[in-house]
């Protein structure tokens, strides 16, 4: 049963792009920056509200994806690193098709409390942010600089399935280069994770 669930979530090598939306490329401006979404605190926030002095990290995530589970420790480390460097962090749950189940707002609250992530965790109604970003997987990361320009998009590192086999820490390196005022060397990487569960 567990292997069946794992395979169902892991078959994500291809995903349909939402109609009318284009993938964000490095240099693109932060989309939907003023869209107000409900945070697990019960307050409505926007990406502009969350952005820090040195930028913003947007992570599309969820509560039960096996790849989220495998990356929980790495996500906590990245949140800590971003905050230390005055980069705001938000995790976005766009799983609208599972909203009455494991991805409900109450489940989001419980998951965030259990994991103790130091970031905002917002509900993305109708997957509006996911569509604007052309995000398709969880976890999938977008790093913006202080001018709200995209400097990195993709995975946390080069081995989402096995933390012990990581060779390149793409997101950590991007954050370090960003705060040092350098151009980000690797500004895109492939993502591997569960599909975002949009309503069809």
C-alpha positions, -999 to +999 in steps of 0.1 A: +000+000+000+028+024+009+047+016-023+015+022-043+010+056-026+047+065-032+045+056-069+013+075-074+028+107-059+062+102-075+051+099-111+056+136-118+081+138-146+056+155-169+028+179-159+003+199-179+009+237-178-021+257-168-038+273-199-027+308-205+002+309-181+039+309-191+069+296-170+087+322-150+123+326-162+152+342-142+148+379-143+110+378-142+092+401-118+074+385-088+039+377-100+007+383-080+027+402-054-003+419-038-027+390-039-040+384-004-040+348+008-050+333+042-020+323+064-024+296+090-022+324+116-057+334+104-044+366+089-045+375+052-010+383+038+005+391+004+039+381-010+049+418-008+040+417+029+063+387+035+093+398+014+124+407+035+150+433+030+171+410+008+143+392-010+117+365-009+117+327-011+084+311-023+081+273-018+051+254-032+044+226-008+019+204+008+012+182+039+016+146+028+037+143-004+065+117+001+089+142-013+078+169+012+084+143+040+119+135+027+127+172+025+113+184+059+147+188+076+161+205+045+132+229+044+137+238+081+174+245+074+166+266+043+140+286+063+166+293+090+193+303+064+169+326+046+157+344+078+193+349+090+199+367+057+168+389+058+149+369+031+112+364+037+099+328+034+064+316+025+052+281+018+022+279-006-004+252-006-022+251-039-037+216-036-073+227-043-085+193-055-076+178-020-089+207+001-115+187+019-090+160+028-053+160+037-047+195+023-075+213+042-067+245+061-070+227+094-046+200+082-022+228+071-022+242+106-016+209+122+013+201+098+030+234+103+027+231+141+042+195+139+071+205+116+078+239+133+086+256+100+097+292+105+077+306+076+043+317+065+021+289+052-007+302+030-037+287+013-037+294-025-074+296-035-081+282-070-043+277-073-040+313-084-004+317-073+006+282-087-009+292-121+009+326-121+042+309-112+035+279-135+044+258-105+036+221-108+054+202-081+058+200-043+084+211-032+092+236-059+112+268-050+114+304-063+140+329-050+135+366-056+160+394-049+153+427-031+140+441-064+115+413-066+133+397-096+136+359-099+172+347-094+166+310-089+138+284-095+138+247-090+147+221-064+163+225-030+192+204-042+202+177-067+188+147-048+152+154-035+148+117-027+179+111-007+195+137+015+226+116+021+234+116-017+232+153-022+262+168-041+249+202-051+228+224-028+213+246-054+190+267-033+215+272-004+242+283-030+217+307-046+209+323-013+246+327-004+254+343-038+224+365-036+232+380-003+269+384-013+258+405-042+269+380-068+251+366-099+235+333-091+256+306-109+229+280-112+196+298-116+174+269-126+172+232-118+148+203-125+121+196-099+110+162-087+080+159-064+043+153-062+020+171-087+001+201-074-035+189-072-055+215-091-092+214-098-098+204-134 
